[in-house]
Amino acid sequence: QVQLVESGGGLVQPGGSLRLSCAASGFTFSNVAMTWYRQAPGKERELVASIDSAGTSTGYRDSVKGRFTISRDNAKNTVYLQMNSLKPEDTAVYYCYAKVLSAHYWGQGTQVTVSS
């Protein structure tokens, strides 16, 4: 079955960095675009960054452009989110998402807290 397992979250001071990972299994990873979403308390889930199946095309929400980088390693079935210059407003649960054969899959999420 499809599984998405996020890791790498934690508590970081403003201006700091974190690298999130999402390990995928149960499908042909190299055929599927991957997306990171986040959800802050009391807010709707929002798209953060996406990457195509080959890793050649990426997209970001405006508020993270220039600070976050999405990448993938198809040999390791893993997608990453490098987050630099973190701000308190980046605090949220970050989720990995994949659409596989018209079905939607989410990871369990990893908490990112940016606070001094």
N, CA, C and O of each residue as an XYZ file, in Angstrom:
464
protein
N       0.833     -1.174      0.000
C       0.000      0.000      0.000
C       0.887      1.251      0.000
O       2.055      1.211      0.386
N       0.292      2.355     -0.445
C       1.043      3.607     -0.492
C       1.294      4.118      0.920
O       0.390      4.169      1.754
N       2.536      4.492      1.165
C       2.895      5.102      2.442
C       3.788      6.301      2.197
O       4.692      6.262      1.363
N       3.523      7.362      2.934
C       4.351      8.563      2.929
C       4.711      8.857      4.379
O       3.826      9.037      5.215
N       5.996      8.905      4.676
C       6.442      9.094      6.054
C       7.371     10.292      6.121
O       8.480     10.266      5.586
N       6.904     11.351      6.787
C       7.693     12.566      6.934
C       8.591     12.484      8.161
O       8.298     11.778      9.126
N       9.685     13.220      8.096
C      10.590     13.350      9.239
C      11.355     14.649      9.101
O      11.355     15.278      8.042
N      12.014     15.049     10.193
C      12.883     16.215     10.133
C      12.340     17.469     10.778
O      13.040     18.480     10.839
N      11.109     17.432     11.263
C      10.566     18.608     11.918
C      11.194     18.843     13.280
O      11.978     18.032     13.772
N      10.833     19.968     13.876
C      11.367     20.273     15.197
C      11.189     21.726     15.546
O      10.475     22.469     14.873
N      11.867     22.123     16.633
C      11.839     23.507     17.095
C      13.108     24.210     16.622
O      14.211     23.699     16.813
N      12.959     25.356     16.018
C      14.102     26.099     15.515
C      13.874     27.592     15.771
O      12.736     28.061     15.777
N      14.957     28.323     15.979
C      14.850     29.756     16.192
C      14.616     30.482     14.865
O      14.987     29.972     13.808
N      14.012     31.652     14.913
C      13.863     32.445     13.680
C      15.218     32.643     13.002
O      16.229     32.909     13.650
N      15.202     32.506     11.684
C      16.440     32.581     10.916
C      17.144     31.258     10.733
O      18.097     31.159      9.960
N      16.688     30.247     11.431
C      17.319     28.934     11.353
C      16.850     28.126     10.155
O      16.075     28.594      9.321
N      17.346     26.896     10.096
C      17.054     26.013      8.963
C      16.613     24.636      9.449
O      16.986     24.186     10.532
N      15.816     23.989      8.622
C      15.435     22.607      8.821
C      15.337     21.940      7.455
O      15.071     22.594      6.447
N      15.555     20.637      7.439
C      15.361     19.864      6.218
C      14.362     18.761      6.494
O      14.617     17.867      7.301
N      13.229     18.825      5.824
C      12.221     17.791      5.949
C      12.445     16.717      4.886
O      12.903     17.001      3.780
N      12.117     15.499      5.241
C      12.185     14.380      4.311
C      10.845     13.668      4.286
O      10.120     13.648      5.282
N      10.525     13.090      3.152
C       9.314     12.278      3.012
C       9.712     11.008      2.258
O      10.030     11.049      1.070
N       9.687      9.895      2.965
C      10.020      8.605      2.362
C       8.753      7.954      1.832
O       7.780      7.776      2.565
N       8.771      7.600      0.553
C       7.586      7.055     -0.104
C       7.765      5.575     -0.410
O       8.876      5.113     -0.672
N       6.668      4.844     -0.374
C       6.692      3.430     -0.731
C       5.321      3.012     -1.231
O       4.322      3.690     -0.989
N       5.288      1.881     -1.934
C       4.018      1.343     -2.399
C       3.580      1.808     -3.768
O       2.491      1.458     -4.223
N       4.414      2.592     -4.436
C       4.103      3.034     -5.793
C       5.411      3.370     -6.514
O       6.475      3.435     -5.899
N       5.313      3.581     -7.819
C       6.504      3.919     -8.608
C       6.787      5.399     -8.437
O       6.238      6.251     -9.136
N       7.665      5.673     -7.481
C       7.930      7.049     -7.049
C       8.365      7.934     -8.215
O       7.943      9.088     -8.304
N       9.188      7.416     -9.092
C       9.750      8.223    -10.171
C       8.716      8.640    -11.212
O       9.031      9.416    -12.114
N       7.489      8.137    -11.101
C       6.415      8.496    -12.036
C       5.456      9.542    -11.486
O       4.530      9.961    -12.180
N       5.669      9.963    -10.250
C       4.663     10.761     -9.542
C       5.223     12.090     -9.083
O       6.291     12.148     -8.473
N       4.484     13.179     -9.384
C       4.838     14.481     -8.820
C       4.577     14.462     -7.318
O       3.693     13.749     -6.845
N       5.337     15.237     -6.583
C       5.216     15.273     -5.121
C       5.006     16.706     -4.648
O       5.474     17.660     -5.270
N       4.300     16.833     -3.546
C       3.965     18.154     -3.033
C       4.103     18.191     -1.518
O       3.803     17.216     -0.828
N       4.558     19.319     -1.017
C       4.549     19.604      0.418
C       3.431     20.608      0.696
O       3.300     21.618      0.005
N       2.639     20.315      1.710
C       1.618     21.216      2.217
C       1.946     21.530      3.681
O       2.775     20.863      4.301
N       1.292     22.539      4.210
C       1.386     22.824      5.633
C       0.055     23.335      6.155
O      -0.766     23.883      5.418
N      -0.127     23.136      7.450
C      -1.345     23.609      8.095
C      -0.998     24.164      9.463
O      -0.509     23.448     10.336
N      -1.257     25.444      9.633
C      -1.044     26.105     10.916
C      -2.323     26.006     11.745
O      -3.404     25.822     11.184
N      -2.220     26.124     13.070
C      -3.409     26.038     13.920
C      -4.466     27.052     13.506
O      -4.172     28.237     13.350
N      -5.692     26.584     13.328
C      -6.787     27.468     12.988
C      -6.824     27.937     11.555
O      -7.654     28.770     11.192
N      -5.925     27.404     10.728
C      -5.870     27.827      9.331
C      -6.073     26.641      8.404
O      -5.941     25.487      8.813
N      -6.393     26.936      7.159
C      -6.558     25.885      6.170
C      -5.193     25.368      5.714
O      -4.181     26.066      5.779
N      -5.207     24.121      5.253
C      -3.981     23.542      4.704
C      -3.640     24.284      3.406
O      -4.522     24.575      2.597
N      -2.351     24.585      3.220
C      -1.917     25.331      2.052
C      -0.736     24.655      1.370
O       0.109     24.037      2.018
N      -0.696     24.785      0.052
C       0.401     24.217     -0.710
C       1.663     25.035     -0.481
O       1.632     26.265     -0.532
N       2.764     24.353     -0.232
C       4.034     25.027      0.009
C       4.937     24.935     -1.225
O       5.438     25.947     -1.714
N       5.134     23.722     -1.715
C       6.039     23.518     -2.843
C       5.699     22.218     -3.530
O       5.196     21.281     -2.908
N       5.981     22.168     -4.831
C       5.741     20.942     -5.581
C       6.885     20.701     -6.549
O       7.610     21.621     -6.927
N       7.031     19.434     -6.942
C       8.099     19.052     -7.857
C       7.568     17.974     -8.786
O       6.815     17.094     -8.369
N       7.972     18.051    -10.057
C       7.480     17.051    -11.005
C       8.205     15.728    -10.804
O       9.122     15.627     -9.990
N       7.786     14.726    -11.550
C       8.285     13.376    -11.310
C       9.790     13.252    -11.570
O      10.473     12.466    -10.914
N      10.296     14.021    -12.518
C      11.723     13.942    -12.860
C      12.579     14.861    -12.009
O      13.805     14.750    -12.008
N      11.939     15.767    -11.288
C      12.693     16.721    -10.482
C      13.198     17.914    -11.264
O      14.074     18.641    -10.795
N      12.654     18.125    -12.458
C      13.140     19.199    -13.311
C      12.310     20.471    -13.225
O      12.739     21.525    -13.695
N      11.131     20.381    -12.629
C      10.260     21.543    -12.523
C       9.718     21.650    -11.111
O       9.224     20.673    -10.547
N       9.815     22.851    -10.543
C       9.355     23.073     -9.178
C       8.463     24.308     -9.125
O       8.486     25.154    -10.018
N       7.681     24.386     -8.057
C       6.842     25.551     -7.832
C       6.712     25.817     -6.351
O       6.767     24.893     -5.539
N       6.537     27.084     -5.995
C       6.494     27.485     -4.583
C       5.409     28.530     -4.352
O       5.078     29.316     -5.240
N       4.867     28.519     -3.139
C       4.011     29.631     -2.783
C       4.887     30.853     -2.599
O       6.068     30.741     -2.271
N       4.293     32.037     -2.816
C       5.091     33.263     -2.816
C       5.838     33.481     -1.504
O       6.980     33.940     -1.507
N       5.207     33.158     -0.400
C       5.787     33.481      0.907
C       7.040     32.673      1.232
O       7.758     33.014      2.172
N       7.319     31.607      0.475
C       8.513     30.803      0.768
C       9.547     30.867     -0.356
O      10.635     30.306     -0.228
N       9.218     31.540     -1.443
C      10.168     31.634     -2.556
C      11.477     32.274     -2.100
O      11.483     33.286     -1.400
N      12.578     31.663     -2.509
C      13.884     32.172     -2.121
C      14.363     31.671     -0.777
O      15.527     31.861     -0.423
N      13.478     31.029     -0.017
C      13.870     30.495      1.292
C      13.782     28.971      1.354
O      14.588     28.323      2.021
N      12.809     28.411      0.663
C      12.592     26.962      0.674
C      12.999     26.365     -0.666
O      12.856     26.998     -1.712
N      13.507     25.141     -0.621
C      13.857     24.410     -1.838
C      13.330     22.987     -1.757
O      13.632     22.258     -0.812
N      12.546     22.597     -2.746
C      12.068     21.220     -2.823
C      12.967     20.444     -3.776
O      13.383     20.959     -4.814
N      13.260     19.209     -3.413
C      14.080     18.355     -4.270
C      13.652     16.911     -4.049
O      12.880     16.606     -3.139
N      14.160     16.042     -4.887
C      13.816     14.630     -4.751
C      14.985     13.759     -5.189
O      15.816     14.153     -6.007
N      15.018     12.561     -4.615
C      15.996     11.548     -5.000
C      15.197     10.315     -5.398
O      14.731      9.569     -4.537
N      15.041     10.104     -6.683
C      14.202      8.984     -7.137
C      14.845      7.625     -6.845
O      14.149      6.611     -6.790
N      16.139      7.601     -6.660
C      16.796      6.345     -6.287
C      16.483      5.959     -4.844
O      16.522      4.782     -4.484
N      16.175      6.955     -4.026
C      15.870      6.709     -2.609
C      14.383      6.836     -2.301
O      13.973      6.699     -1.149
N      13.570      7.100     -3.329
C      12.123      7.275     -3.132
C      11.823      8.312     -2.051
O      10.972      8.097     -1.188
N      12.529      9.428     -2.111
C      12.412     10.438     -1.063
C      12.323     11.829     -1.676
O      13.022     12.156     -2.635
N      11.449     12.631     -1.097
C      11.363     14.036     -1.456
C      11.754     14.870     -0.238
O      11.466     14.499      0.900
N      12.404     15.984     -0.490
C      12.930     16.828      0.580
C      12.361     18.237      0.506
O      11.918     18.696     -0.547
N      12.384     18.903      1.638
C      12.076     20.329      1.681
C      13.128     20.995      2.556
O      13.108     20.859      3.779
N      14.041     21.711      1.923
C      15.048     22.475      2.658
C      14.455     23.839      2.976
O      14.053     24.579      2.079
N      14.407     24.160      4.250
C      13.792     25.409      4.693
C      14.848     26.258      5.381
O      15.389     25.871      6.416
N      15.135     27.399      4.810
C      16.111     28.337      5.359
C      15.431     29.628      5.766
O      14.296     29.896      5.373
N      16.126     30.420      6.549
C      15.594     31.726      6.990
C      14.176     31.591      7.522
O      13.282     32.351      7.149
N      13.988     30.627      8.386
C      12.651     30.346      8.889
C      12.098     31.503      9.718
O      12.825     32.199     10.426
N      10.784     31.679      9.601
C      10.077     32.750     10.297
C       9.007     32.130     11.198
O       8.564     31.008     10.952
N       8.595     32.851     12.233
C       7.533     32.316     13.090
C       6.277     31.924     12.301
O       5.582     30.977     12.670
N       5.993     32.637     11.242
C       4.794     32.320     10.450
C       4.939     31.040      9.623
O       3.978     30.608      8.986
N       6.101     30.442      9.625
C       6.280     29.133      8.994
C       5.874     27.993      9.936
O       5.848     26.831      9.531
N       5.564     28.321     11.171
C       5.147     27.307     12.124
C       3.882     26.607     11.649
O       2.872     27.254     11.370
N       3.943     25.282     11.557
C       2.819     24.505     11.042
C       3.173     23.024     11.089
O       4.317     22.651     11.349
N       2.182     22.200     10.837
C       2.435     20.795     10.543
C       2.621     20.690      9.033
O       1.794     21.161      8.252
N       3.712     20.071      8.648
C       4.043     19.931      7.226
C       3.717     18.511      6.767
O       4.086     17.526      7.407
N       3.014     18.438      5.639
C       2.553     17.166      5.109
C       3.113     16.923      3.707
O       3.261     17.841      2.901
N       3.408     15.689      3.458
C       3.800     15.226      2.142
C       2.543     14.682      1.448
O       1.716     14.024      2.078
N       2.410     14.961      0.156
C       1.214     14.557     -0.588
C       1.606     13.984     -1.940
O       2.535     14.454     -2.597
N       0.858     12.940     -2.338
C       1.030     12.369     -3.671
C      -0.324     11.937     -4.210
O      -1.168     11.430     -3.471
N      -0.521     12.142     -5.503
C      -1.700     11.637     -6.192
C      -1.248     10.464     -7.048
O      -0.478     10.634     -7.993
N      -1.730      9.275     -6.713
C      -1.308      8.059     -7.391
C      -2.533      7.378     -8.001
O      -3.423      6.924     -7.282
N      -2.567      7.315     -9.320
C      -3.683      6.664    -10.035
C      -5.020      7.234     -9.564
O      -5.952      6.489     -9.263
N      -5.098      8.547     -9.506
C      -6.308      9.296     -9.135
C      -6.661      9.212     -7.664
O      -7.670      9.787     -7.257
N      -5.892      8.536     -6.859
C      -6.131      8.491     -5.407
C      -5.173      9.456     -4.714
O      -4.043      9.659     -5.157
N      -5.647     10.043     -3.620
C      -4.878     11.050     -2.898
C      -4.286     10.436     -1.633
O      -4.973      9.751     -0.876
N      -3.006     10.697     -1.422
C      -2.328     10.140     -0.254
C      -1.597     11.240      0.497
O      -0.979     12.125     -0.095
N      -1.688     11.156      1.823
C      -1.036     12.115      2.710
C      -0.172     11.363      3.717
O      -0.488     10.244      4.123
N       0.913     11.999      4.105
C       1.677     11.481      5.228
C       1.015     11.906      6.530
O      -0.020     12.572      6.535
N       1.637     11.505      7.630
C       1.066     11.802      8.945
C       1.409     13.213      9.407
O       0.805     13.724     10.350
N       2.367     13.835      8.753
C       2.758     15.197      9.101
C       3.927     15.243     10.067
O       4.150     14.318     10.848
N       4.666     16.338      9.995
C       5.755     16.593     10.935
C       5.662     18.048     11.386
O       5.486     18.954     10.571
N       5.781     18.255     12.687
C       5.587     19.597     13.263
C       6.861     20.426     13.091
O       7.963     19.972     13.399
N       6.685     21.638     12.597
C       7.764     22.621     12.534
C       7.337     23.819     13.377
O       6.290     24.420     13.135
N       8.154     24.154     14.364
C       7.873     25.289     15.235
C       9.049     26.256     15.172
O      10.189     25.892     15.461
N       8.751     27.489     14.791
C       9.791     28.527     14.702
C       9.528     29.540     15.804
O       8.559     30.298     15.756
N      10.396     29.539     16.785
C      10.182     30.387     17.957
C      11.497     30.633     18.662
O      12.390     29.785     18.661
N      11.606     31.807     19.266
C      12.789     32.111     20.072
C      12.528     31.787     21.542
O      13.408     31.976     22.382
